[in-house]
């Protein structure tokens, strides 16, 4: 029959949202340049761009949920969504590769740094480093526990246990908030500032970028919790939750590398705070 669908793909109708998202991203990045150079427009252009981005994302994600309810997410479409999430996580991995590369480059070749480090790492300006077996170890245990609770929620959903899904999500969200609070306290009481030397810059960029990912992952799980209460997920169709769970596991694994490399090895044999 003419006009009937003869394939498993979902053909999207024309929409202005992708264009609006692009415009918002351009305004935000341009606005940040204006702000950092103290140029006219720097005070409001980034906020305008962020507002457009958030509105576009809300509209876009809402339409994706409606498509799922309408049955447009066939097994082929869901497979491609998983491919997309895998590629997104791979791109995030490369961000962290950059921070790890910088940290190891600074630490393994301290004599090549422009600042006065006396050929040592951490630089001699650093009088003490974070004690890895204090708050960082506690945060490691918290994230490891959160990995088990989000897995509990995932398995509960697969087996049709909606109560277990909600409890697992609540536990994971609370652990994520606890991690963020402890990291903020750790930063507030750190024995070295950001930007004073390469150690402080590398430390805060690596751990802070991870903290930002924990915050984003927590928001994603909160959205999943709201959708769980709405009854959006089914044992056969729950890619939104699956993607958030994958992201959370990625955050957990990255933190293990950060804990070992930056906290433990990076300050080995140095006075702790």
LOPAKOL-55166 format. One record per residue (C-alpha): residue in one letter; x, y, z. Coordinates in pm, whole numbers, padded with zeros to 5 digits, always signed. Layout:
<sites>
aXYZ/...
</sites>
This chain:
<sites>
x+00000+00000+00000/x+00132+00344-00091/x+00261+00537+00210/x+00275+00233+00437/x+00586+00171+00647/x+00795-00117+00515/x+01103-00087+00741/x+01197-00091+01110/x+01345+00259+01120/x+01182+00573+01257/x+01189+00864+01013/x+01174+01192+01205/x+00954+01475+01078/x+01108+01820+01019/x+01175+01994+01350/x+01333+02322+01461/x+01472+02177+01785/x+01811+02064+01641/x+01862+02411+01495/x+01767+02574+01825/x+02010+02344+02011/x+02290+02444+01774/x+02208+02812+01818/x+02205+02772+02198/x+02541+02596+02198/x+02690+02869+01977/x+02554+03145+02199/x+02681+02976+02515/x+03036+02911+02390/x+03061+03256+02231/x+02924+03414+02546/x+03183+03236+02760/x+03459+03379+02538/x+03308+03726+02583/x+03286+03672+02959/x+03645+03550+02999/x+03778+03844+02798/x+03550+04089+02982/x+03391+04201+02654/x+03042+04352+02607/x+02770+04087+02627/x+02971+03856+02850/x+02732+03910+03140/x+02416+03787+02965/x+02500+03602+02639/x+02616+03281+02817/x+02299+03272+03025/x+02085+03328+02716/x+02266+03045+02538/x+02224+02815+02839/x+01851+02895+02856/x+01806+02809+02487/x+02008+02489+02533/x+01805+02374+02834/x+01474+02452+02661/x+01585+02267+02349/x+01703+01966+02549/x+01376+01950+02743/x+01175+01966+02421/x+01396+01712+02244/x+01393+01459+02528/x+01017+01499+02574/x+00964+01413+02208/x+01188+01107+02241/x+00973+00984+02532/x+00656+01039+02326/x+00811+00844+02037/x+00880+00554+02272/x+00520+00555+02396/x+00396+00565+02038/x+00592+00249+01955/x+00838+00420+01722/x+01140+00276+01906/x+01157-00060+01734/x+01433-00309+01829/x+01645-00168+01544/x+01598+00188+01669/x+01681+00084+02027/x+01998-00088+01904/x+02111+00230+01733/x+02032+00430+02045/x+02265+00199+02237/x+02534+00250+01974/x+02493+00625+02015/x+02526+00603+02394/x+02838+00388+02362/x+02997+00644+02130/x+02901+00925+02368/x+03064+00748+02663/x+03371+00680+02446/x+03399+01052+02376/x+03376+01121+02750/x+03655+00870+02811/x+03878+01073+02581/x+03814+01384+02791/x+03952+01203+03093/x+04242+01067+02889/x+04344+01431+02840/x+04338+01504+03215/x+04527+01184+03299/x+04779+01259+03025/x+04845+01605+03171/x+04878+01471+03525/x+05121+01194+03428/x+05320+01426+03203/x+05362+01677+03487/x+05449+01411+03743/x+05686+01197+03536/x+05880+01490+03387/x+05880+01760+03658/x+06218+01897+03550/x+06067+02013+03221/x+05802+02233+03385/x+05841+02610+03355/x+05757+02667+03721/x+06008+02616+03999/x+05948+02261+04111/x+06310+02167+04193/x+06269+01854+03985/x+06013+01708+04223/x+05647+01616+04217/x+05431+01747+04371/x+05604+02086+04333/x+05791+02214+04637/x+05528+02490+04672/x+05282+02217+04778/x+05327+02169+05151/x+05074+01886+05184/x+04842+01681+04965/x+04503+01520+05022/x+04510+01210+05240/x+04383+00943+04998/x+04267+00718+05281/x+04045+00979+05442/x+03759+01143+05248/x+03872+01014+04904/x+03853+00654+05028/x+03510+00722+05177/x+03392+00864+04845/x+03533+00557+04668/x+03324+00330+04888/x+03018+00549+04830/x+03052+00528+04452/x+03111+00152+04463/x+02794+00115+04669/x+02603+00336+04424/x+02711+00104+04142/x+02548-00187+04322/x+02225+00004+04393/x+02180+00117+04033/x+02239-00245+03925/x+01976-00352+04179/x+01733-00103+04023/x+01814-00230+03672/x+01758-00595+03762/x+01437-00505+03946/x+01306-00331+03635/x+01395-00626+03410/x+01201-00859+03642/x+00901-00628+03670/x+00970-00523+04030/x+00874-00155+04016/x+00911-00111+04393/x+01270-00239+04375/x+01335-00006+04081/x+01226+00297+04282/x+01417+00197+04595/x+01735+00129+04396/x+01709+00465+04222/x+01645+00650+04548/x+01949+00486+04708/x+02172+00567+04409/x+02060+00930+04396/x+02119+00980+04769/x+02466+00825+04740/x+02543+01054+04446/x+02435+01360+04643/x+02645+01242+04939/x+02950+01201+04714/x+02907+01555+04577/x+02869+01701+04926/x+03183+01528+05054/x+03383+01642+04750/x+03267+02001+04803/x+03377+01979+05169/x+03711+01833+05058/x+03768+02120+04816/x+03675+02379+05079/x+03940+02238+05313/x+04209+02154+05056/x+04568+02242+05153/x+04645+02385+04808/x+04455+02623+04573/x+04347+02586+04213/x+04574+02735+03947/x+04872+02826+04164/x+05082+02550+04005/x+05053+02252+03774/x+04968+02012+04057/x+04669+02214+04171/x+04547+02271+03815/x+04578+01903+03716/x+04423+01782+04041/x+04119+02008+04036/x+04054+01971+03662/x+04062+01590+03680/x+03864+01544+04000/x+03637+01844+03940/x+03548+01729+03590/x+03458+01392+03739/x+03251+01566+04006/x+03061+01746+03731/x+02987+01408+03572/x+02859+01276+03904/x+02627+01577+03923/x+02501+01521+03567/x+02457+01149+03634/x+02257+01227+03948/x+02026+01455+03749/x+01980+01181+03488/x+01885+00933+03761/x+01641+01183+03916/x+01469+01210+03577/x+01460+00829+03560/x+01304+00819+03910/x+01032+01063+03805/x+00964+00853+03495/x+00959+00537+03709/x+00682+00687+03923/x+00497+00776+03601/x+00521+00416+03483/x+00720+00499+03169/x+00960+00202+03184/x+00875-00157+03099/x+01094-00470+03124/x+01128-00471+02744/x+01158-00097+02678/x+01365+00117+02915/x+01655+00258+02718/x+01637+00592+02905/x+01714+00417+03232/x+01969+00184+03072/x+02164+00478+02928/x+02168+00653+03267/x+02288+00332+03436/x+02568+00289+03180/x+02673+00649+03239/x+02677+00596+03615/x+02896+00285+03585/x+03132+00485+03363/x+03155+00751+03633/x+03231+00482+03892/x+03512+00328+03687/x+03674+00665+03613/x+03678+00747+03983/x+03868+00426+04063/x+04141+00534+03819/x+04141+00885+03966/x+04167+00753+04320/x+04462+00527+04242/x+04648+00761+04004/x+04582+01112+04140/x+04520+01059+04510/x+04734+00755+04598/x+05018+00748+04345/x+05020+01124+04282/x+05093+01208+04645/x+05293+00898+04740/x+05545+00968+05017/x+05431+01330+05052/x+05290+01489+05372/x+04910+01456+05384/x+04653+01704+05504/
</sites>
